């Protein structure tokens, strides 16, 4: 397991856990991100949002958020 922030663009991963409070977990679930969901990292630049593609949609995630999402 590793934080989503460490994944290189083009790699597919599976969400394993979210190390955050209920607010973060609810926000991610509303976007379709829950344990078991597969996603592909589209962009992970040092500046700007982190972009993933999951379930046919592209999602922009904040830098602090991607450090709390654990994937494999």
C-alpha positions in Angstrom: 0.0 0.0 0.0 1.1 3.6 -0.7 -0.5 7.0 -0.8 -2.1 7.9 -4.1 0.2 10.9 -4.2 3.2 8.6 -4.9 1.6 7.0 -8.0 3.0 8.0 -11.4 0.7 9.1 -14.3 -0.5 6.2 -16.5 -0.6 3.7 -13.6 -3.8 1.9 -12.6 -4.4 1.3 -8.9 -7.1 0.1 -6.6 -8.3 2.3 -3.6 -7.7 0.3 -0.4 -8.4 2.8 2.4 -9.0 6.5 3.2 -7.1 7.8 6.3 -9.3 10.7 7.0 -12.4 11.7 8.9 -16.0 11.1 8.0 -16.1 14.4 6.1 -13.3 13.3 3.7 -14.7 9.8 3.3 -18.2 11.2 2.5 -16.8 13.7 0.0 -14.8 11.0 -1.8 -17.8 8.6 -1.7 -19.9 11.3 -3.3 -17.4 11.4 -6.2 -17.5 7.6 -6.5 -14.2 6.9 -4.7 -14.6 4.1 -2.1 -12.5 1.1 -1.2 -12.3 -1.4 -4.1 -12.6 1.2 -6.9 -10.0 1.1 -9.6 -8.6 4.3 -11.0 -5.9 5.6 -13.3 -3.7 8.5 -12.5 -3.9 11.0 -15.3 -1.8 13.9 -13.9 0.3 14.3 -10.8 2.3 17.5 -11.3 3.9 19.1 -8.3 1.8 22.3 -9.0 -1.9 22.1 -9.5 -4.5 19.5 -8.9 -4.0 15.7 -8.9 -6.2 14.2 -11.7 -7.5 10.6 -11.7 -10.0 8.7 -13.9 -12.4 6.4 -12.2 -15.7 4.9 -13.5 -15.4 6.8 -16.8 -15.0 10.2 -15.1 -12.0 12.4 -14.5 -11.7 13.8 -11.0 -9.5 16.6 -9.6 -8.3 16.0 -6.1 -6.4 18.3 -3.8 -2.8 17.7 -2.8 -3.6 17.1 0.9 -6.4 14.7 0.0 -4.2 12.4 -2.2 -1.8 11.9 0.7 -4.7 10.4 2.7 -5.9 7.9 0.0 -4.1 4.5 0.2 -3.9 2.4 -3.0 -2.3 -0.8 -4.2 
